[in-house]
Amino acid sequence: MNDKNVDTFEIYQVKRGNEYRDYRFESYESLEAFNLKVELKNYDFIYKGGLPAGTDLEDIFVMFNEQRPDDFKGHSLSVSDVVVLNKNGQSSAHYVDSFGFKNVPEFLLDLDKVKGKEFSILKKLEENKKEVIKKDKSSQNKKVNDIDR
């Protein structure tokens, strides 16, 4: 999917860890009430796929809740996730809200800074994989240490 003429979508989910619990599964209104923002730094890139003609946000929501692709490793699409549509050369970011979607253009600004317009999805996936492996090893070592006590 390196062809810039191909429409795509991307899914971002709130990072794991207690420091992100105030963001996870919260409505947009709740975030605003607590003065929190939808910022890329709180999210992991999870998935990128082709966007067939006529596919909308509701279709993506159904797909990632009822018939997830085999290569999708995230949780079901839920409140607090962000879906980025790259369609006809234009991008838009959408927060999965309690009811429907909320347009979050500020998320795109963060994304453009990180991507530097030439961002490597594979590089980000590799970074996420290394972080998950590191956390897994850390939790395994903690379990071993707890057992030794």
PENOR-V315258 format. One record per residue. PSI is psi in whole degrees, 0 to 359 (999 if undefined). D_LAST is the distance of its C-alpha to the last C-alpha in whole Angstrom. Layout:
# PENOR-V315258
psi | d_last
PSI | D_LAST
PSI | D_LAST
This chain:
# PENOR-V315258
psi | d_last
40 | 51
349 | 52
120 | 55
348 | 56
358 | 59
129 | 56
138 | 55
169 | 51
154 | 48
146 | 45
132 | 42
137 | 39
148 | 36
136 | 34
155 | 31
159 | 28
150 | 25
329 | 25
348 | 28
5 | 30
332 | 30
344 | 33
330 | 35
127 | 34
26 | 36
143 | 38
161 | 42
320 | 44
319 | 45
318 | 42
313 | 41
319 | 45
328 | 44
13 | 41
35 | 43
153 | 40
157 | 42
97 | 42
141 | 41
325 | 40
341 | 37
4 | 35
151 | 36
139 | 35
129 | 38
322 | 37
148 | 41
134 | 44
166 | 47
147 | 51
96 | 53
148 | 55
137 | 59
355 | 59
131 | 55
182 | 54
321 | 51
320 | 51
317 | 51
318 | 48
313 | 46
314 | 47
316 | 46
11 | 43
332 | 42
330 | 44
61 | 44
140 | 42
149 | 43
329 | 40
5 | 40
123 | 38
4 | 35
183 | 35
169 | 34
147 | 38
125 | 40
171 | 39
134 | 40
347 | 39
160 | 40
133 | 43
125 | 45
125 | 47
130 | 51
98 | 53
128 | 56
39 | 59
2 | 58
147 | 57
147 | 53
145 | 52
139 | 48
122 | 48
129 | 45
112 | 44
178 | 45
321 | 45
105 | 48
208 | 49
149 | 49
126 | 49
128 | 51
76 | 49
334 | 51
331 | 48
322 | 46
324 | 48
315 | 49
315 | 45
317 | 45
322 | 48
316 | 47
316 | 44
332 | 46
26 | 49
354 | 51
35 | 49
136 | 46
114 | 44
319 | 42
322 | 41
316 | 39
319 | 38
319 | 36
319 | 35
316 | 33
319 | 32
314 | 31
320 | 29
319 | 27
316 | 26
317 | 25
316 | 23
321 | 21
315 | 20
319 | 19
316 | 17
328 | 16
318 | 15
321 | 13
317 | 11
317 | 10
316 | 9
321 | 7
323 | 5
322 | 5
337 | 4
999 | 0
